[in-house]
Amino acid sequence: MTAAVARTEAGPNVTRPIIIDTDPGQDDAIAIMLAVASRAELDIRGIVAVAGNIELAHTEENARKICQLADPENRLGLRVYAGCAEPLRRRLVTSKGFHGADGLGGLTLPAPRLPLQRQNGIDFLVDSLRNAEPPGITICALGPLTNIAAAFVRDPRIVRGVHELVMMGGSHFAGGNATPAAEFNVHIDPEAAKIVLNELTTAGVPITMMPLDVTHKALSTTERIARFRALGNACGKAAADLLAATGYDLKKRGWAGAPLHDPCVIAYLLNPKLFAGRKVNVEVSIADPLTVGMTVVDWWGVTGKPANVNFMTEVDAAAYYRLLTERISQLP
């Protein structure tokens, strides 16, 4: 295991270097748009695709399509890499029922001119984190943690290059959406999630988790979707179309709209005061068939184990959607 390392904070008005690890996915697409629109605060060092919501061939292409939509001339020098096509030890189970056969809910976008990088995504992660300057790179994990775990296994020393992990995944009070106990991103590759949490915890790297407990409170109501469409730009229309193409049975769940999961990760980096939660101990279940992929959250501290995750449970949904709408209005 990696030895704990001292961490320093970035100073005020410093652009935060990030790597986005993603499996687009409708909500991933909106998260990427939000990050591209926030270039003053976020320096996107690379986007690494992983299999999850859909197969890798689609996720890497979708990532390139969204980058092209949000930055047609690629003024930011965006680079997309392909990572792992399968979980570490399990068969891939996708979420086509929610995201559609192509992962974007039927949204039609032009074939990407932006090329896929030749370097493998795991090699990119290893090289980037190995050579990261203090205080390190923030990893924004929007899908299964397969790529990040594979990089840590390849070279455990690169954990020193991680400033923080902010991830969409896990659940406690909200139950599961892949099984009764497990949230999709963690359930798809629980071994990867366990490796990542264990390695970062040992190294003293901050982990912030955006679980279903908080994302289920960030609902894309008809009114909020209409505000994106009213922006009149291509990205606003795309965001509205993505949000409208939900696979959720809203009537069954009693929701006014579908939850918008992944942009919570980027929004947290831009304005952490939008969210509230508790620092708790979180571990991942990998053995019991009934609970595999479950994030076991010690909410009341009954185990006495040290808290290792900043586990979010509350969001100012109105302000969250205002941020999204305002930023996406600045895109083409």
Rosetta blueprint (number, residue, H / E / L):
1 M L
2 T L
3 A L
4 A L
5 V L
6 A L
7 R L
8 T L
9 E L
10 A L
11 G L
12 P L
13 N L
14 V L
15 T L
16 R E
17 P E
18 I E
19 I E
20 I E
21 D E
22 T E
23 D L
24 P L
25 G L
26 Q H
27 D H
28 D H
29 A H
30 I H
31 A H
32 I H
33 M H
34 L H
35 A H
36 V H
37 A L
38 S L
39 R L
40 A L
41 E L
42 L E
43 D E
44 I E
45 R E
46 G E
47 I E
48 V E
49 A E
50 V L
51 A L
52 G L
53 N L
54 I L
55 E L
56 L H
57 A H
58 H H
59 T H
60 E H
61 E H
62 N H
63 A H
64 R H
65 K H
66 I H
67 C H
68 Q H
69 L H
70 A H
71 D L
72 P L
73 E L
74 N L
75 R L
76 L L
77 G L
78 L L
79 R L
80 V E
81 Y E
82 A E
83 G L
84 C L
85 A L
86 E L
87 P L
88 L L
89 R L
90 R L
91 R L
92 L L
93 V L
94 T L
95 S L
96 K H
97 G H
98 F H
99 H H
100 G L
101 A L
102 D L
103 G L
104 L L
105 G L
106 G L
107 L L
108 T L
109 L L
110 P L
111 A L
112 P L
113 R L
114 L L
115 P L
116 L E
117 Q L
118 R L
119 Q L
120 N L
121 G H
122 I H
123 D H
124 F H
125 L H
126 V H
127 D H
128 S H
129 L H
130 R H
131 N L
132 A L
133 E L
134 P L
135 P L
136 G L
137 I E
138 T E
139 I E
140 C E
141 A E
142 L L
143 G L
144 P L
145 L L
146 T H
147 N H
148 I H
149 A H
150 A H
151 A H
152 F H
153 V H
154 R H
155 D L
156 P H
157 R H
158 I H
159 V H
160 R H
161 G H
162 V E
163 H E
164 E E
165 L E
166 V E
167 M E
168 M E
169 G L
170 G L
171 S L
172 H L
173 F L
174 A L
175 G L
176 G L
177 N L
178 A L
179 T L
180 P L
181 A L
182 A L
183 E L
184 F H
185 N H
186 V H
187 H H
188 I H
189 D L
190 P H
191 E H
192 A H
193 A H
194 K H
195 I H
196 V H
197 L H
198 N H
199 E H
200 L H
201 T H
202 T H
203 A H
204 G L
205 V L
206 P L
207 I E
208 T E
209 M E
210 M E
211 P L
212 L H
213 D H
214 V H
215 T H
216 H L
217 K L
218 A L
219 L E
220 S E
221 T E
222 T H
223 E H
224 R H
225 I H
226 A H
227 R H
228 F H
229 R H
230 A L
231 L L
232 G L
233 N L
234 A H
235 C H
236 G H
237 K H
238 A H
239 A H
240 A H
241 D H
242 L H
243 L H
244 A H
245 A L
246 T L
247 G L
248 Y L
249 D L
250 L H
251 K H
252 K H
253 R H
254 G L
255 W L
256 A L
257 G E
258 A E
259 P E
260 L L
261 H L
262 D L
263 P H
264 C H
265 V H
266 I H
267 A H
268 Y H
269 L H
270 L H
271 N L
272 P H
273 K H
274 L H
275 F E
276 A E
277 G E
278 R E
279 K E
280 V E
281 N E
282 V E
283 E E
284 V E
285 S L
286 I L
287 A L
288 D L
289 P L
290 L L
291 T L
292 V L
293 G L
294 M L
295 T E
296 V E
297 V E
298 D E
299 W L
300 W L
301 G L
302 V L
303 T L
304 G L
305 K L
306 P L
307 A L
308 N L
309 V E
310 N E
311 F E
312 M E
313 T E
314 E E
315 V E
316 D L
317 A H
318 A H
319 A H
320 Y H
321 Y H
322 R H
323 L H
324 L H
325 T H
326 E H
327 R H
328 I H
329 S L
330 Q L
331 L L
332 P L
